[in-house]
């Protein structure tokens, strides 16, 4: 019988973190050995509100190095912030722990640095702007459509506590579309914004619009227009449980990688 994948989760009390704790605890092939939580160090996760369903004792650490030294995990699932996630990923790699990161907002320089470190140590890393399988398909379909439609706008909609705008999914979608689309300034040549920002962010002439409202979770539509027709490709996550199948696939896949992979679409068949 294969050994279980030992997992540490950073950010367990967040809405995504809670779902990840539940998912890992339900997998026969995984074992949640500890969590990183800067408010409850020294306690057991089982003692905290919302986690009493856990059967096994899960230690809470605030010091990532101490956690790795004492628990020797295989994988770190990081669901924190861009700044913290970047630091956690570097620390994990130095301890030969494989990071699966759901935090967006990494700079290209940070991604290059982490890629070099992963390859130097021959350790897998997966950074996924979106863990939902449907969202990945939305991005892939948009990339396909860009070959035939040169005019495109992206509208991404998230809850009002999201820190980055545009979202990692919106940026990743635009990057994938760029592979099949020549740069083009869209709209009227003499177009003028009477209020700055009205036309949204610009990537190669594509426009990305960010909506932030309470009641939303994660939603995106990609609009392709041409003479006499409009193609809309849309994905909606109504519950954070929608991301967990992607997290599970990443945890299983990262064990067999020796480099950094950015985007869930790159590990799906």
N, C-alpha and C positions, 0 to 999 in steps of 0.2 A: 504494500500500500504506500503510495507516494506521501511524503511528508507534507504537512500543511504549510501554506505560505503564512509566515508571521507578519502581521500588519500593525503599524502605528498610524494613528489618525491625528493630524493637527487641525484644530478647530472643531472639536466634537460637539460644542454647544450651539453652533450656528445651524441654520435650517438645512443646509446641505450636509453639514457634519453629522447631524442627528440621523439623517437618512443613510449616510455611509456607515455609521456604527451599526445600525439595524441590518444593512445589507451584509456586511462582513460577518456579523455574528450568526447569520443564517446560512452561510456557505460552509458546506462540509469540507471543502479544500482550503479554508482560510481560518486563521486564529487571530483574534484581536488581542494583542499582548499589552498594549498601553495606548494612552492618548496624551497629546500635548495641550495643556490648558493652563494659562498663566494665572488663573484665579483660584484654582482648586488643587494646587500641588500637594502631594503627600496623601491625598484622599484616594478612595476607590471610586471609579466612575459609577459603580453600582449604587453608591450612596446618594448620588445626585438625582434631583428631580427629573423624571423622564427617562431614566435608565435603569430603574429597579427591575426591569424584565430580564436583564442580563444574568445568566446563570454562573458564568465564570467571573472571578475577580479581575478587574482591569485597572491597573495602576495609572494614576494621573501624575504627569511630570510637567515641570516648567522648563527644565534644562534639557535641551535636545541631546547634547553630548552625553549627559548622564544616562538618559533613556536608552540611547543606542549602545552605550557600554554595558549596561546592565541587562537589557532585553535582547540584544542581538537580532533585531528584526530583519526581514527580507525586503519589505516594501514600506515606504512612507506615503500615505495619502495626505496631500496638503490642500486644505480648503480654507486658506486664510486670506491674506491681502498680498498684492504684488510685492511690496517691500519685504514682508515676512516670508512669503513663499520663495523668493529668490535666495534669501539667506538660508532658509531651511534646505533648499535643494543643494546648495553648495556644501552644507554641513553633512547632508545625507551621503553625497558622493564621496566625501573624504572618509566616511565610515563604511563604504561599500554597501550602502543601503540604496535601493532603487526607488527613486521618487516617481509618483503619479500625481500630477499637479493640475488642479482645476481652477487655479487662480489665473486671471488674465491681466494684462497690463505690462508684461515684460517688454523691455526695449530690444531692438535687434542686436545691440551690443551685448546685452545680458544673455540672450539666446546663443549668440556666437561663443561667448565665454563658457557657458554651461555645456555646449556641444563639445568644445575642445576638452573640457575636463572629463566628460563622460567617455569620450573616445580614448583619452589618455589612460583612464582606469578600466576601460572595457566594461562599463556598467550602463545598463539601460535607463533611460529617462523618457517619460511620456508627459508632455504638457498639452492639455486639451482645452481649447477655448469653449467647447461645448461637449458634454458627455452624452447628450441625447442622440440616439441613432437616427431619429427622424430629422434632427437638425443637420446632421452630417449629410444625409441624403439630399436635403434642401440645398446645401452648399454644392454638392456634386452636380445636381440637376441644373443649378444656376450656372456652373462652369460650362456644362454642355450647351446651354441655351445661348451663352455669350458668343458662341461661334456664329450664330445666325442673327443676333440682335445686338447692335452696337450702342443703343441708348438704354441705360439702366440706372435705376435709383434703388437704394436700399433703405428700408425703414425698420429699425430695430427698437423694440419696446421692452422695458424692464421695470421692475419695482423701483421705488424712489430711494432705496438705500444702496443701490449699486454705485460703486465708487468711480468707475471708469466710463468714459464716453468718447468715441463710440465703443460698443462692446467688442470683446475679443472675437465673437462670432461674426459681427458685422465687418470687422477689419479682415478676418480670415476669408470671408466670402468675397470681398473685393479683391484680395490677393489672388484667389483662385480664378476669379473672372478675368483678371489681367492677363492670365496665361493664354486666354483665347480671344482677347479683345485688344485692338489697337487703341492707344490713347486718343480721346476725342473730347473736345469741349462741347458740352451739351447745352441745349437751350438756344435762345436768340443771341446772335453775336454781340448785340448791344445791350444785353440783359444787365440790369443794375439792381442791386439789393437796396431797397429803401430803408430797411432795417438790417444791420449787419448780422450775418449768420442765418438769414432767412432761407437760403438755398442749401444749408447744411455743409458738412465737411466734404472735401474734394480729394478724390484719389483718381488720378489719370482722367479727370473730367467726369467720373462717376460721382454721384452725390449720396452721402450717407446721413440719415436723419435719426437722431436719438430721442426717444420718448421715455420719460421717467414719471411713473404714476403709482400711487398705492393701489393695490388690487391686481397689478400685473405680476407675472413671474418672469417668463422669458419667451419672447415672441419676435418673429422676424418675417418680413415679406420682401421679396425681391421683384421689382416691377421692370419688365422689358417692354419697350414700346417701339412700334414701327408703323409704317403707313397702314392705317385701317385696322390695327389690331393691338391688343395688350395681353401680355402673358404675365400672370402672377404666380409666383412660387412662394408658398407660405408654410411656416411651421409654428406651432404653439405648444409650449410646455405649461400645462395647467397644474402640475404637481411636481415637486422636486424628486419624487420617486422615478420620474421619467428619465433622470440622469443616471440611475444606479446600474442599469444594464451595461452602460458604457464604462462606468468605473470598474465593474467586475471584469470586463474584457481587458481593460488596461492593466489591472493588477496581474492577471494571468499572463498577458503578453509581455509585460516589461521584464519578466523573469528570463526571457530568452533573447533580449536585446543587448547590444554593446555600444549603443549610441543614443543620441537624443532624437525623439520623434515629436514633431509639433503638429498636432491635429489628429483626431480620432480617425479621420478618413484614410490616413496612411497605413493603418493596421487592419482595416476591414477588407474582406475579400471582395 
